[in-house]
Amino acid sequence: MASEKGLNELLKWSIENSAETDPSAPEPTAPRSTLSAEALAAIMGAPSDAELMRASVEHITSSDPEITLESKLIAFDNLEQLVESLDNANLLSKLGLWTPLLELLAHEEDQLRLMAAWCVGTAVQNNAPSQERLVALGGVERLVTMALGDRLPVEKRTGAGEEEETTTTTTTKPEESAAAADQGETKDVRRKAVYALSSAVRNYQPALDVAAKELRKRGEEVQEGIDAADMDAVDGLINGLKQRALNA
């Protein structure tokens, strides 16, 4: 369904252009308004970006056996392209999509884990509101875990809301978690996790502080007091993780 804003814009455009059908009317002194993609969607009945994003996540997370992995990857590719837009990236929070997206970082299919990390990295790039949500929902710690080569346990929401800050519990059986941990994370997924972590910490100090703390907790040597706006210092941290992923 088109938003009220899109419908209002459509109505305004219709009124302005209808007024010009009178040949005796004077020439307009101001340029006519043009229709946005949202207003055009109202005319054509096409889904909005928000509807496409929600549908993509529903498709990716569906348990329907008839939905193939290839189909889910196509939906993920579409989602990643949608969140390249700053406005769409910020819609992830409003639509309650951050939590299922972060859960997909632990999916049993490595290609879906890779796409989840890619989407996260795209959504938070140069985007403070999305970086804030990633920090609030524990996403930085998960990316650090993946970047260091460890598999995440499968998680499922248990809270009442989509975007509560503590809403996940481990749902895998102990033996399944142990098997995943023994396997470790794949090289390609690790590289995407490093990319996502790089996007998350640049120019956003809270994310960098969380990442540095988590790395130290895991026995990594990380320089104290790195400034998130110091790209050389951030590069030094990220390039070290990237090299380790490449050598894995």
Phi, psi and omega in degrees: 000135181290150181285162178299323179299316180295321180292320178297320179295321178297317180297317180299314180299317182296317181296314182297317183283332176291324181297332184278358178284347178278112184296338181275352182288143178293159177297140180294142180270345180239150180295144177293152175286152177250161182271133175280171177299326181294318179292321177298324177297326178295324179288312188275346183078016180285150179291148176284168176300321179299317179294321178295320179295315179296317180295323179298313181294321177298321180293315182295322185268000182296144176263007179297119182295343181279347177275115186281163175299319179300318179296320179293323178293323176296317178297321179294321178297319177297318179297317180299320178293324179295319184279003170295334176282132180302316180297317180291323177300320179287341175291337180306318180290314182297328181271357182071032185261351181295317183297309177296329178295317180291327176299327182291346174296343180250013182298150181293335179274120183296329180293327177285326175296319179298314181294325178296316178296321179297314179298318178300313180299320179292318184293327185265354184294121180052040185219091185301316179300320179287324175299321179297317180295321178299317178296313184299327183265010177076018182289329182295316179299322179294318180294323177298315179303313180293318181298329179275359173099010180261146176277142176275145173288149178294136183233158180217143180298139175234348181277171182284330184252156181292324190246029175291151187283338177231092187227015186234146172222154179288130181245355178283153173290151182307319182291328178290320178296319180295320179296317179296319180295322179294324179294321185075176180273150180285159181299314183296319179293319177302317181296321178291325178295322177295318177301313180296320179295320178300315179295326185289324189265343184288127179060021176221095189301318180303320179292319179295320179297318178295316180297314180298317179297317181293321178296317178296321179298332180266014174087011180273145177272114182234130179303139178283148172067033177292133179271126182296341179269354179270095186296328178295317180292319178295319177301320180299318179291311185291319182296327176297316178293322180296317180296321179294323178293320180295326183274356184295000000 
